Amino acid sequence: MEVRAVNKFTGISAQKTRLVLNEMRGRPAEEALAILQFMPQQAAKDVAKTIKSAVANAVENFGLDAEDLYISKIVADDAPIRKWRRFGARGRFKPWLRRSSHITVVLDEREID
């Protein structure tokens, strides 16, 4: 059974978030949360928040055991880009692109034979 959680409009670019996500793919959910706790990247906090939400959804809504869950799919997609203006020399302006991302986590229950 698949359980998903989505964290929208995070203030970190999808490219920076994917560096953290690539380490989490395929790991058990509890192990991923333990690793994220010690990662220095700012995106690790948003990823941990999304994984915790997915685990809570699985336990509360579907009655699954948190120890049996693993991350089957985790992606960071581009969200809208805020365009700011910064004025430059000789009457020009230089655009600042403030990128954001959507983080999607899909947990699945590991089959124990």
N, C-alpha and C positions, 0 to 999 in steps of 0.2 A: 504494500500500500504506500503510495506516494503522499508525502506531506510537504507543503511549500510555504514559504514566507518571502515577502518582497519588502525591501527597504528602498523607498523612492526618494529622489532628489537629494542624495548625499552630496556634501560639498567637496568631494574629492573626485578627480578625473577617473574615468574608467580605466585608463592605461595604468595609473598608479595602483588602483584597486586590484587589477588583474594579477599584479605581482604577488599579492597576498593570497588571492584565490587559488592560484596554481599550486600552492603548498597544501591547500586544504582538500583538494579534490580526491575522493575515494577514502578518506579517513573516517574512523568512527567519530561521531559528533562530540562526545565528551573529550576525546583526545585532541580534536581540533580546537576546542575551547581552551584547553590547557596550553596548547602551543601559542594561540593568539594572545594569551595573557602576557607573554613575555616578548612579543614581537615589537620592535621599535616604531614601525610604520603607523602613521595616523589612521590609515584605512583599516587597521586591525580591529579598532574599536567598533567601527560600523559593521564589519563582517561578523564579529562576535555577537553583536546585538541581534543581527539577522538570524544567526544560527540558534541563539537562545530562544528567539521567537518561534522558529520552526519546531524546536524540541518541545516548547510549551504547547504549541498547537497539536502536536502528535500525542502528548500525554493527556491533555485535557479533553480534546475533541474526539480522539479516536481510541483512547485507552491503550496506547502502545507503551512499551517499556523503553525508557530513555537509553538504557545500556545496549539495546539491540539496533539502534539507529546509526546509519552511516550516511555520508554526503554522497548522493548519487549524481547530482548535477549542481553546479554552482557557477553563475555567470554574472558579469558586470557589463551592462549595456550603457550606451551613451544617453544622457538626459539632455534637456535643453541647455544651451550655452547662453550665459548672460554676457552681453557685450557692453563694456564700459569704455569711456573715452579718457585718454590721458593726453593732455596738450603737449606738443613738442615744439621744436624750434621752427622759426619762420612761418608761424601761423598754421602749421599742420597739426594733426592729432594722430596719436598712435593707439590703436584699439587694444584693449586688454580683454582676453577671452577667459571668462570664469567658467570652467567646465564642471559638470556634475555627472552623476551616474545613478543607475538603478541596479541594486544588488538583488539577485534572485537565488534562493537556496531551496533545493529539493532534497528531502531526506527519504530514505527507503529503509525498510526493516530487513536486517540481515537474517537469512534463513539458516537456522542451526540444525544440522542433520544428526 
